[in-house]
């Protein structure tokens, strides 16, 4: 089914591929299984692309296995090829077919998308396991753990990379029934990941502590590696921000506390404008709320935009919102859009959660608040009304990202994990 004969050559990719042989017997061959990968711009797909690229001149040799690009659903052309080999910016990729939902994906369509890929990726591992020293499975979704379980049973090292606590969040929000077969299966996959896996890469120390307590694993079995920020794209442009412009960038979904922030915005002077940059199921509801609050003439919903346009919006804003629900188990989160805004030098007002509190204490780049309209409005006024303090916050944002969230040192941390594990 999969043969080495038709795989990309070194001459085509510009990097040494894992199945090539040479005189170096110390190389480590790694298979990365991920549900999302570029050109998909969502779901953390760029995470392992960045790590692999940073490891190009090391003994770590990679192949990424992923589905055809399909997320956001409906934005990519469907394919029916069972598998396809490619390179993405020098990274060797094998795309395995799975069901690809359309734009109005139902829960069942998402389950098919995740489930079919997990099965096909497991078959790939069964056919090629002998090529690899280690298999890395990235979640979300947890279904990627299935090929990891099989790889471990076949004697390979298995590292899991998690960047949320989806299983527990879904229960807290009543998205799933804990007695359902689907929940029990996914919970079993997660248990196996922590009991059988050789190491877990987690997003933040708070997330690491959560899983350590949940599964009784030691601190040495987890390593915190947050998302990095692209230095070439998210760069500061001093003095380009509009002092009266506020922005929110991200998903318009359940985990976000938009209501108190919009109510707070309604209390500000009419000179302020808000740009809501993103997409999600709550857009219509939020547009209606803006009409009810009498602020619809000052609020612009842009819909989905390119990453380059995201940069423009953040560079043009004097303040960035990070409105998260405080009762949904999100203390572990350092939202990507918070970090990207900080890299540009945009101060923020954010909901008070553990990791965001840490970022704020270390950077001085913004203010954290309870999700109360009065507190939020006061915090926004504080940031926007004092130009000197605004500049200090902007500098703190940039310095924090430079020291904590650049891809190069984060990739070094991942390389250390791989070397110690394998």
Residue, then its C-alpha position, 0 to 999 in steps of 0.5 A: x500500500x505504501x512503498x518507499x519507491x514513490x516517496x519524495x526524494x531529497x533532491x525534491x524536498x531539500x531535506x533529508x527524509x527519514x527513509x533515506x540511508x546514509x553513513x549516519x547511524x545515530x539519526x532518530x526517525x519520528x512520525x508525527x500524527x496530527x489532524x491539522x496541518x498547513x495550509x490549514x490555518x486553524x487547529x494548531x496545525x502550524x505547531x509541528x511544522x514549526x518544530x520540524x523546520x527548526x530541527x532541519x539541521x539535527x539528527x531528528x528526521x521527520x514524516x508528518x501524517x495528516x488528512x487532506x486539508x479540510x478545516x475550516x470545513x468547506x473552505x478546501x476542495x474535497x479529494x478522494x485520493x486514498x493517500x498523497x505524498x507532498x512536502x510543505x515548506x520542506x516538511x515531508x507529509x503523507x496525507x491519508x484520506x478521511x471524510x471531509x465535511x462541508x461548510x455546515x458540518x454536523x457533529x456526526x460529520x466531525x466524528x466521521x472526519x476524526x474517526x476515519x482518519x484515526x483508523x487510516x492513520x493506525x493502518x499506516x502505523x501497522x504498515x510502516x512502524x519499523x521505519x520509526x523510532x518514535x511516534x508523536x500524536x498531537x491532540x486535539x482531537x484525542x482520536x489521534x491517540x489510537x495510532x499512538x497506542x498501536x505504535x507503543x504496542x509495536x515497541x515504538x516510543x510514544x509522545x503525546x502533545x496536548x494543547x487543551x483539556x477538551x474532554x473535561x471542558x466538554x463535560x462541564x459544558x454538558x456537550x457530552x453524556x459521560x455514560x455514552x459510548x463515545x465519551x467512554x472511548x475517548x476517555x479510554x484513549x486519554x487514559x492510555x496516553x498518560x499511562x502508556x505514553x512515554x512522555x506528554x508535551x502540554x501547553x502550559x505548566x497549569x495544564x501539566x499540573x492538571x494532568x499530573x493530578x488527574x492521572x497520577x503522573x510525575x512532573x518529570x513525565x510532562x513538559x510545558x511547550x506553549x505556542x510560539x509566535x512568528x517573528x516575521x509576521x507579527x512584528x511591532x509597528x510603533x505609532x501606527x495604532x489608532x488610539x480609539x480602536x479596540x479589537x478582538x481577534x478569534x473564534x466567536x464560540x461558547x468559551x468566550x465571555x462577550x456579553x460583559x465586554x460588549x456591555x462594558x464597551x457600551x459605557x465608553x465614549x462614542x469615539x471608540x470603535x470595536x473590530x470583531x475579527x473572526x468567525x463562529x456560531x455566535x456571530x448572529x447572536x452577538x450582532x443582535x446584542x450590539x443592536x440592543x446595546x445601541x453600539x452597532x454603529x461602532x462595532x464591525x464584524x469582519x468575518x474570517x480574514x487572512x493571517x496578514x489581515x489579522x496582523x493589520x487589525x492588531x497593529x491598528x488597535x490600541x487595545x486587544x480583548x481576551x474575553x474568556x469564560x471563567x467557569x469552563x476550566x480554561x485556567x491552562x490557556x494562553x490564547x494564541x491571539x493574545x500572544x500574537x497581539x502582544x508580539x505586535x505590541x498591543x496591550x490587552x484587557x483579559x479575563x482573569x485566568x491562571x495562565x493569563x495572570x502569570x503572563x500579565x505579572x511577568x510582562x506588565x502588558x495588560x490588565x486582567x479583570x473579572x467578567x464584570x462590565x464595570x470592571x472591564x470598562x474601568x480597565x479599558x479606560x485605564x489602558x486607553x487614557x494614559x499614553x505613557x502607561x500604554x507605551x510601557x505596556x506595549x514594550x512589556x508585551x514585546x519583551x515577554x514574547x521575545x523571551x517566552x514565545x519564540x519558536x526557536x527555543x521552544x523547538x529546542x525544548x521539544x528536541x530535548x524531550x525527543x532525545x531523552x525519550x528515544 
